[in-house]
Amino acid sequence: MELRQLRYFVRIVELGSMSRAALDLDLVQSALSQQISRLEGELSARLLQRSSRGVVATEAGMAFLHEAQLTLRHADQAVRVTRQARLSGTVSVGLAPTTAAMLDLPLMRAMRERYPDVRLHLVEGLSGHLTTMLSARTLDMAILFDRRPPGPGSRLAQERPLMDEDIFLICTRARPEKIPATLTLADVAHEPLILPTGTHGLRHTLDAALARAGVCPNVVLEIDSLSMLMAAVDAGLGSTLQPRAAVGRFPDAGQRFQWARIDDSEVRRSNILCSLSEEELSSAAIATKMVIRDCVQTLVENGSWSGVTSRYHDS
């Protein structure tokens, strides 16, 4: 059971409507319904029922409502007391370009709101470069891709799964033919592809998946810069295989690009929050880790980060 589930339930009862509560909470209604179903499943009790007046609490729901409200008041008080301590210091976070395209501004805003005295230092770089910086202790934490577990005695002990991203074929909308909603790897065999080089983590994942499918890709350009790569795709020089976050910097992405999800369970990219060991992290850094997880969860649940499966509950 999570505090956010209690907040969701209380707000639904207060507004008497699932749709109004979803709008108020900035969530898609299906995600809100899913969270309530999980809560009811954990409690083994029906908390809400639909009526001519909208959504109302059952008898069990009314009993739960009072305890939930009390718990939330205590939690809010705990937050107020903690924030009065005014965490301070500098926290350095590494983000890959596609991750930064979706997470940077939400993270900045959340940190400014929750911990205004903490100076956030953001570094954008390729996953391999961020791993090197983390090992050299020039970063407190970074979101990395498809990391192997740390070896015995490693001090980079803190690894928490955040989400898995689907991979899409992305091309310019100016191309004459429309592409379907989903494709297989075999379907992209003749696509002129623009990909990062072999040292890039995503390229390694793609090469392995293509080899398993017996597909020899038609790579026409290799670019290790997301902005240059997407500019080339936008110009019609080829297509690319990337997560949907690759178009996150384009407010008019729907008018400039079209995309199709690669229908292959093994063509996905895992995002893992990696940090220095607990004893090396400041209180501000530990708080920042939770803010990152909350931001990712919110972006996934409200539909802002599509093509993503949250792994919040795995961590």
Secondary structure, 3 states (H helix, E strand, C coil): CCHHHHHHHHHHHHHCCHHHHHHHHCCCHHHHHHHHHHHHHHHCCCCEEEECCEEEECHHHHHHHHHHHHHHHHHHHHHHHHHHCCCCEEEEEEECHHHHHHHHHHHHHHHHHHCCCEEEEEEECCHHHHHHHHHCCCCCEEEEECCCCCCCCCCCCEEEEEEEEECEEEEECCCCCCCCCEECCHHHCCCEEEECCCCCHHHHHHHHHHHHCCCCCEEEEECCCHHHHHHHHHCCCCEEEECHHHHCCCCCHHHHEEEEEECCCCCEEEEEEEECCHHHCCHHHHHHHHHHHHHHHHHHHCCCCCCEEECHHHC
